[in-house]
Every structure is written in C-alpha cells, then in structure tokens.
Amino acid sequence: MSQLFKKALLLGLGVTVLIEETMEKIAGELAKRGKMTTEEARKMAKDLVDEAKKEIESVHQKGIKGLEKVFSDFHVTTKKEFEDLEKRVKDLEKAYKDTK
C-alpha cells in the first residue's frame, strides 16, 4: 500500500516538474515574440505551475481518501492497526510468562 502512495507521489512530482518546464518554455517564447514582457511571462508561468501543483495535490488527496474508503469497506487492516495488535499480543505473552 505505501509503495502505491510513493509511486503516486513521485508521479505527481514528475508531472509538476514537466509542467513547470513546459510553462517556462512557453513563457520564454511569448516574451521573445514580444507578446508580453519577460516578467509577465515568468509570472504567468509561476501562476500556472502553482495552480497545477494545487490540482495534483487535490487529486492525490482524493485518491488517498478513496483508497482508505475501499480498504475500510473491505475491512482491510491498516499497517498501524496490525502493529498495534502485534504489540498487544507481545504484551499479553509477556504478562502470561510473568505469571508462571
């Protein structure tokens, strides 16, 4: 499960970098052609990249919530729940051994 999240996060970061590079190229071309100043082009690129980052984060969060719901619906134990149960079993085993 955590591998899936890591891959999704890396994919989102890769897309963000690609979008940022593409927007900088487009902004540079517009500035060269005189359609806007270099500063306007940089601001436009930054604004678009910031918006793309927000959208990617939103999609990522929705994906996580969706997976959590699916796991919950199918009664899949989370890693934390499993670790908590494992600790309780160890504590009970120790308590049992101490009573002997």
Buried (B, 14 or more C-beta within 10 A) or exposed (E): EEEEEEEBBEEBEEBBEEBBEBBBEBBBEBBEEEEBEEEEBBEBBBEBBEEBBEBBEEEBEEBBEEBEEEEEEEEEEEEEEEEEEEEEEEEEEEEEEEEE
